[in-house]
Amino acid sequence: MRRLSLAYSRLSNYTRRPHIVISLILLAILLFIVLLPFAKMLIDSFVWQFADVRLSRDAVPGAFTLFHWKRVFASALTRNTLVRPLLNSLSISLSVSACAMLIGAFLAWLVARTDLPFKKTIATVGVLPYVIPSYIHALAWLNLFKNDRIGGAIGVFQYLTGMSPPDWLSYGYLPIVVTLSIHYFPFTFLLVSAALTSIDSRLEESGEILGASRAHILRRITFPLVLPALLSSFILTFSRILGTFGTPYFLGTPVRYYTLSTQIYSNIINRVPSVGYILAFVLIVISTAIIFANQRLIGKSKSYVTIAGKGFHITATRLGGLRYPLLGIIGLLFLAAVLMPFVLIFWQTLTLYPDDYSLRHLTLLFWIGEGNTAFAEGEAGILRNPAILGAAWISIKLALSASILAGLFGIFIGYAVVKGRNTRLSQAVEQMSFLPYLVPGIAFGALYLALFSQRLGPVPALYGTFFLVVLVCVAKNLPFTGRAGITSMLQIGSELEEASETLGARWATRFRRIILPLSIKGAISGFVLVFITVMRELSLIILLVTPQTRTLTTMTFRYQEQGYSQFSSAISVLIIVIVVCGELLSRKLGRKGTL
């Protein structure tokens, strides 16, 4: 009896610590919104669904079966269902990762280590292609190179030259790789430029003194020092591209060039959800293996000290006569990556007919028109269209709700992890909050579709509700806000809270008056990041959005699918304006020291 009393006393004291209670609550929530969807989707892949009765006479809804796994891995459909989409996904991911790494690394070297003019401007503009959603680059490519053999309408290239672009240039592998490379090279640029700015120039100067050539110095000194950043950018870009949906759908589906992400969407939309879930698991396994491989490669790589206590300086490499030619090449890159897509998309919004780009037929009908039954079934322009204005409001409301909730979750995660540092409980919370990063967006949406499409105990079916879309956006962005919260909490001295506790302040008061005001400034970067991410999100929510919860991104998808390219382009322009303004605002706040 005494032992039970002692154990109860210890447990009572243990649970009175605020960070432990918060950790337990967070762990329960994370188990529900992260691990439970995995379990539900796995179970559903082994169960007959009601729609399966049209696939097999043996189907008994609710009964156990291996039918779907055999259909994916060992049937006559395996080649088209799994093998070809998988090979297409891997070839695209490898090609884009390599191209983006080469472009981003070279640009980072020019900005960080040379005397190139306008480096600050280039560094600012260099992130804009990543801010613009990748599927908008795809729409711009279609506006430029689409041909009349597929879809009926022609693009700007054929209109101006009279020559019909070949299908391989308009659709499929090449345009997908080009547009995604344009979108993802800033990712490498940011990582590698950060690594290059931490390298002391005296390391390279020592090689020059010993008579080494510039190529030898780059290969034996500079390259090994930035290799971890290059590996990270390559592998993380690879994992992100695996789950990209919009670009492969717009540029690949017209010529039946499918990837795993578009196959997941196709199977779920065509009422074969279990096959879609299995393909989502394949995507999750590959993405997880790649990210863990990245961690092992970096962990095993040699460590080079680049910042020491003897001072630090960077000597810019002189480009000589190459300064302005290289500046011109960079200008052309940004013209193709930022300005041209925007101009092509905006021009499309002004065309009365989708294949007539003449000045005499320019119109504002699709912006402010009242609607004409001769065009797009009489729908009004986007600034007067109740459905689109409603979607814009839902998008803003979704982005605000998800960013605030994810930001608050991040603060609590940071508090639980930092206060319980080096304990198994805090490590479990930190690792659990990171898990959504391992799951590609469309696969994560499939997880939530499997879990919340029907009643789950006391939890009603949430499919079709705004709450479900908010929940999936919050869960998917926890890795970012959690890291921001941990970073903020590490900067707050524990003596501040201890002093107020000594004076008798309760935890709620301490959190509201001390912890929250001090951590909110650091966590605001997480808020802005989530807001921008959710405003441009398509892959994550495409399976969960219904007509009552449609957003600007899903409206773009639907209009493009229906052939109303002027409407989809106009909405795309609106999305670009919102996300670019959000990015510039976050940079302005950062310069003021708020972030």
Secondary structure as UniProt FT lines:
FT   HELIX           2..15
FT   HELIX           18..30
FT   HELIX           31..35
FT   HELIX           36..45
FT   HELIX           50..54
FT   TURN            57..58
FT   TURN            61..62
FT   HELIX           67..73
FT   TURN            76..77
FT   HELIX           79..83
FT   HELIX           84..113
FT   TURN            117..118
FT   HELIX           119..125
FT   TURN            126..127
FT   HELIX           128..131
FT   HELIX           134..145
FT   TURN            148..149
FT   HELIX           156..161
FT   HELIX           167..170
FT   HELIX           173..196
FT   TURN            197..198
FT   HELIX           201..209
FT   TURN            210..211
FT   HELIX           214..217
FT   HELIX           218..222
FT   HELIX           223..242
FT   HELIX           246..252
FT   HELIX           253..255
FT   HELIX           260..269
FT   TURN            270..271
FT   HELIX           273..300
FT   TURN            309..310
FT   HELIX           320..322
FT   HELIX           323..334
FT   HELIX           335..339
FT   HELIX           340..350
FT   TURN            354..355
FT   HELIX           359..361
FT   HELIX           365..368
FT   TURN            373..374
FT   HELIX           376..378
FT   TURN            382..384
FT   HELIX           386..419
FT   TURN            420..422
FT   HELIX           424..434
FT   HELIX           435..438
FT   HELIX           441..452
FT   TURN            457..458
FT   TURN            463..464
FT   HELIX           466..490
FT   HELIX           494..502
FT   TURN            503..504
FT   HELIX           507..510
FT   HELIX           511..515
FT   HELIX           516..535
FT   TURN            539..544
FT   TURN            547..548
FT   HELIX           552..562
FT   HELIX           565..591
FT   TURN            592..593
//
